[in-house]
Amino acid sequence: MSNILISKVVKKDKEKIVKFLIENHIYQTTKQNWNNLFEHNWNKIDNFGFQIKNEEEIVGYFGLIFSDQKLKGKTIVNLHSWVVKKEYRSHSIKLLREIMKLKDIILVSHSTINQILKIYYKLQWKVLDENYYYIFGTLFSNKNIDLEMITNSNCNLLSNYNKKIYDSHNSYKSVFLKFNIDDNEVLIIGKIKVIKKYIPIFEIIFVSDLYLFNKNINSLIKDIKNKTKTFFCRIDSRFLESNKNLICKKLKMKGFKKIFYAHKENINDLSILNNLYSEIFLLNT
């Protein structure tokens, strides 16, 4: 193993990395979804992570998803697919350290398995979220809100901010809903998933204005279920300000947590770290 080399992955490496992930990643998905990791066009930076090579053989990979999304002047970068062949696991931490050398970024992982969390904690990463809610309904609804499904036929009516988000994520099997309150437009993005083999649920992934969403959630939840033809909603706990008057259940994420690393930055409101521009969309997780 004297010929081990750590190097940056660029777009021209796509085919070799996709082949490596198909053959070695525990997560099974389509080749097109793996290709999405290199074809999203969310940023012009030619950096898709780092790889370990033994001579010409790829034996490890840790993926990065860059976008133009920023917080406190730093680029939010989402991580995915820390995969290293068993016989080369002793070199795994080199991939993470290489990523943490990058300047002016905030790193977010949406699916770090519990077995390796101690590695991140030792390097001062913090928990972003470890709980979620199932929302079944509400005890009351205080107003009627016109909730609209957004598609390619009416997306041009969105504000510039929300239209950009729609354009960036529309290719990835998502559902887009919009409502307006006092001339304020709120975009909701989610995915329809099936649990227990036959129960459709709506997973709320992103809300453009959490304040207005939470303020009006009792009036929205029934309509969201009706529009998406689902039995109930799921949402990460950091996005729900209060469960008062909601018929809901709080659960712990099984087997993984969402974590982040913001070097020398104190982020008190974790809800500002959203789920956009991540493998949640590209890999349809």
C-alpha positions as CSV (number, residue, x, y, z in Angstrom):
1,M,0.0,0.0,0.0
2,S,2.9,2.3,-0.6
3,N,1.3,3.9,-3.6
4,I,-1.7,5.4,-1.8
5,L,-2.7,8.8,-3.0
6,I,-5.4,11.2,-1.9
7,S,-6.6,13.5,-4.7
8,K,-9.5,15.9,-5.6
9,V,-12.3,14.5,-7.7
10,V,-13.3,16.6,-10.7
11,K,-16.1,16.2,-13.2
12,K,-14.1,14.2,-15.7
13,D,-13.8,11.5,-13.0
14,K,-17.5,10.9,-13.1
15,E,-17.7,7.6,-14.8
16,K,-15.0,6.0,-12.6
17,I,-16.5,7.3,-9.4
18,V,-20.1,6.3,-10.3
19,K,-18.8,2.8,-11.1
20,F,-17.0,2.7,-7.7
21,L,-20.2,3.8,-5.9
22,I,-22.4,1.3,-7.7
23,E,-20.1,-1.5,-6.7
24,N,-19.2,-0.4,-3.2
25,H,-21.9,1.8,-1.6
26,I,-24.3,0.2,0.7
27,Y,-27.1,2.5,-0.6
28,Q,-28.7,1.0,-3.7
29,T,-30.1,3.4,-6.3
30,T,-30.1,4.0,-10.0
31,K,-27.1,4.9,-12.1
32,Q,-28.9,8.1,-13.1
33,N,-29.1,9.1,-9.5
34,W,-25.4,8.6,-9.0
35,N,-24.8,10.6,-12.2
36,N,-26.9,13.4,-10.6
37,L,-24.0,14.0,-8.2
38,F,-21.9,15.3,-11.1
39,E,-24.6,16.9,-13.3
40,H,-26.6,19.2,-11.0
41,N,-25.0,22.5,-12.1
42,W,-25.5,24.1,-8.7
43,N,-22.1,25.6,-8.7
44,K,-19.2,26.1,-11.2
45,I,-16.6,24.8,-8.8
46,D,-15.0,21.7,-10.2
47,N,-14.7,19.8,-6.9
48,F,-16.9,16.7,-6.3
49,G,-15.0,15.4,-3.3
50,F,-11.8,13.4,-2.7
51,Q,-10.7,9.9,-3.6
52,I,-8.2,7.4,-2.4
53,K,-6.3,5.6,-5.2
54,N,-3.9,2.7,-5.0
55,E,-1.9,3.3,-8.2
56,E,-4.8,3.6,-10.7
57,E,-7.4,1.8,-8.7
58,I,-10.0,3.9,-6.8
59,V,-10.3,2.4,-3.3
60,G,-12.1,5.2,-1.5
61,Y,-14.3,8.2,-2.0
62,F,-15.9,11.0,0.0
63,G,-18.3,13.2,-2.0
64,L,-19.0,16.9,-1.8
65,I,-22.0,18.9,-3.2
66,F,-21.2,22.6,-3.8
67,S,-23.9,25.2,-4.5
68,D,-24.2,29.0,-4.3
69,Q,-26.0,28.8,-1.0
70,K,-24.1,30.8,1.6
71,L,-24.4,31.6,5.4
72,K,-22.3,34.3,7.1
73,G,-20.3,34.7,4.0
74,K,-19.3,31.0,3.8
75,T,-20.5,28.4,1.2
76,I,-22.6,25.6,2.5
77,V,-21.3,22.3,1.2
78,N,-23.2,19.1,1.6
79,L,-21.4,15.8,2.1
80,H,-22.3,12.3,0.9
81,S,-20.9,8.8,0.3
82,W,-17.9,8.2,2.6
83,V,-17.1,4.8,1.1
84,V,-13.7,3.1,1.5
85,K,-12.9,-0.5,0.6
86,K,-12.4,-2.6,3.7
87,E,-8.7,-3.3,3.3
88,Y,-8.0,0.5,3.0
89,R,-10.1,1.7,5.9
90,S,-7.0,2.8,7.8
91,H,-6.8,5.6,5.3
92,S,-10.5,6.7,5.6
93,I,-9.9,9.6,8.0
94,K,-7.5,11.2,5.5
95,L,-10.5,11.9,3.2
96,L,-12.4,13.7,6.0
97,R,-9.3,15.7,7.0
98,E,-8.7,16.8,3.4
99,I,-12.3,18.1,3.2
100,M,-11.9,20.0,6.5
101,K,-8.9,21.8,5.0
102,L,-11.2,23.7,2.6
103,K,-11.6,27.4,3.3
104,D,-14.7,29.5,3.8
105,I,-17.2,26.6,3.9
106,I,-19.8,25.2,6.3
107,L,-20.0,21.4,6.0
108,V,-23.3,19.5,6.4
109,S,-24.0,15.8,6.5
110,H,-27.6,14.7,6.3
111,S,-27.0,11.0,6.9
112,T,-24.0,10.2,9.2
113,I,-24.4,6.7,10.6
114,N,-24.3,6.4,14.4
115,Q,-21.3,4.0,14.3
116,I,-18.9,6.8,13.0
117,L,-20.3,9.8,14.9
118,K,-17.5,9.6,17.5
119,I,-15.0,10.5,14.7
120,Y,-16.9,13.7,13.9
121,Y,-17.4,14.6,17.5
122,K,-13.7,14.3,18.2
123,L,-13.2,16.8,15.3
124,Q,-15.8,19.2,16.9
125,W,-18.7,18.6,14.6
126,K,-22.1,19.3,16.1
127,V,-25.5,17.7,15.8
128,L,-27.8,19.5,13.4
129,D,-30.8,17.2,14.0
130,E,-31.6,13.8,15.4
131,N,-35.4,14.0,15.7
132,Y,-38.3,14.4,13.4
133,Y,-42.1,14.7,13.7
134,Y,-45.0,12.9,12.2
135,I,-47.8,15.3,11.9
136,F,-51.2,13.7,11.5
137,G,-53.5,16.7,11.9
138,T,-54.5,19.6,14.1
139,L,-57.0,20.3,16.9
140,F,-58.2,23.4,15.1
141,S,-57.8,25.5,11.9
142,N,-58.2,29.2,12.4
143,K,-58.2,30.4,8.7
144,N,-58.5,29.2,5.1
145,I,-55.2,29.4,3.2
146,D,-55.1,28.9,-0.5
147,L,-52.4,26.3,-1.0
148,E,-51.3,25.9,-4.6
149,M,-49.4,23.1,-6.4
150,I,-46.5,24.5,-8.4
151,T,-45.5,22.9,-11.7
152,N,-43.7,24.0,-14.9
153,S,-47.0,25.6,-16.1
154,N,-47.2,28.2,-13.3
155,C,-43.7,28.3,-11.8
156,N,-43.0,31.7,-13.5
157,L,-45.4,33.3,-11.0
158,L,-43.0,32.6,-8.2
159,S,-40.8,35.3,-6.8
160,N,-37.2,35.4,-8.1
161,Y,-35.9,33.8,-4.9
162,N,-38.3,30.9,-4.9
163,K,-38.1,30.5,-8.7
164,K,-34.4,29.9,-8.5
165,I,-34.9,27.2,-5.8
166,Y,-37.6,25.6,-7.9
167,D,-35.4,25.5,-11.0
168,S,-32.5,24.0,-9.1
169,H,-34.6,21.2,-7.6
170,N,-37.4,20.5,-10.1
171,S,-35.6,17.6,-11.8
172,Y,-35.5,15.5,-8.6
173,K,-38.9,13.9,-8.0
174,S,-40.1,16.7,-5.6
175,V,-43.4,18.2,-4.9
176,F,-43.7,22.1,-4.8
177,L,-46.5,23.9,-2.9
178,K,-47.0,27.6,-2.4
179,F,-49.2,29.9,-0.3
180,N,-49.4,33.6,0.2
181,I,-49.9,35.5,3.5
182,D,-50.2,39.3,3.5
183,D,-48.3,39.6,0.2
184,N,-45.6,37.2,1.5
185,E,-44.9,34.1,-0.7
186,V,-43.9,30.8,1.0
187,L,-42.6,27.9,-0.9
188,I,-42.8,24.3,0.5
189,I,-40.7,21.5,-1.1
190,G,-41.3,17.9,-0.2
191,K,-41.3,14.3,-1.4
192,I,-44.1,11.7,-1.3
193,K,-42.8,8.5,0.2
194,V,-44.4,5.2,1.2
195,I,-43.8,3.6,4.6
196,K,-45.0,0.2,5.8
197,K,-45.3,-0.7,2.1
198,Y,-48.6,1.1,1.6
199,I,-48.9,4.3,3.7
200,P,-48.1,7.4,1.6
201,I,-46.6,10.3,3.6
202,F,-45.4,13.8,2.6
203,E,-41.9,14.6,3.8
204,I,-41.4,18.3,4.1
205,I,-37.8,19.0,3.1
206,F,-37.7,22.8,2.8
207,V,-39.8,25.8,3.7
208,S,-38.8,29.3,2.4
209,D,-40.3,31.2,5.4
210,L,-40.3,29.1,8.6
211,Y,-41.9,31.9,10.6
212,L,-45.0,32.2,8.4
213,F,-45.1,28.4,8.0
214,N,-45.1,27.8,11.8
215,K,-47.5,30.6,12.4
216,N,-50.1,29.1,10.0
217,I,-49.3,25.4,10.3
218,N,-52.6,24.6,11.9
219,S,-54.4,26.0,8.9
220,L,-52.0,24.3,6.4
221,I,-51.6,20.7,7.5
222,K,-55.0,19.4,6.3
223,D,-54.6,21.0,2.9
224,I,-51.0,19.8,2.5
225,K,-52.2,16.2,3.0
226,N,-55.1,16.7,0.6
227,K,-53.0,18.3,-2.1
228,T,-50.4,15.5,-1.9
229,K,-52.9,12.7,-1.2
230,T,-51.0,11.5,1.8
231,F,-52.0,10.3,5.3
232,F,-49.6,12.5,7.3
233,C,-46.5,14.7,7.1
234,R,-42.9,14.3,8.3
235,I,-40.6,17.2,9.1
236,D,-37.2,17.6,10.8
237,S,-37.6,18.8,14.3
238,R,-35.5,21.9,13.9
239,F,-38.1,23.3,11.5
240,L,-41.1,23.0,13.8
241,E,-41.2,25.8,16.4
242,S,-44.0,24.3,18.5
243,N,-46.3,21.2,18.4
244,K,-49.0,23.0,20.3
245,N,-52.5,22.0,18.9
246,L,-50.9,19.6,16.5
247,I,-51.7,15.9,16.5
248,C,-48.2,14.6,16.1
249,K,-45.5,12.3,17.3
250,K,-41.8,13.1,17.8
251,L,-39.4,10.3,16.9
252,K,-35.6,9.8,16.9
253,M,-33.8,9.3,13.6
254,K,-32.8,5.6,13.6
255,G,-29.2,4.7,12.7
256,F,-28.1,8.2,11.7
257,K,-28.0,11.9,12.6
258,K,-27.7,15.1,10.7
259,I,-24.5,16.9,11.7
260,F,-22.5,20.0,10.6
261,Y,-19.1,21.7,11.0
262,A,-18.7,25.5,11.0
263,H,-15.1,26.4,11.8
264,K,-15.0,29.4,14.2
265,E,-18.7,30.2,13.5
266,N,-21.4,30.1,16.2
267,I,-24.7,29.0,14.7
268,N,-27.4,29.2,17.3
269,D,-30.4,28.9,15.1
270,L,-30.0,25.5,13.4
271,S,-33.1,25.9,11.3
272,I,-31.2,28.2,9.0
273,L,-29.2,25.2,7.8
274,N,-31.8,23.7,5.4
275,N,-31.9,20.6,3.4
276,L,-31.5,22.1,-0.1
277,Y,-28.8,21.4,-2.6
278,S,-28.1,18.0,-1.1
279,E,-28.1,14.2,-1.8
280,I,-31.7,14.2,-0.4
281,F,-32.6,15.4,-3.9
282,L,-29.8,14.1,-6.1
283,L,-29.9,10.5,-4.8
284,N,-33.6,10.6,-3.8
285,T,-32.9,9.5,-0.3
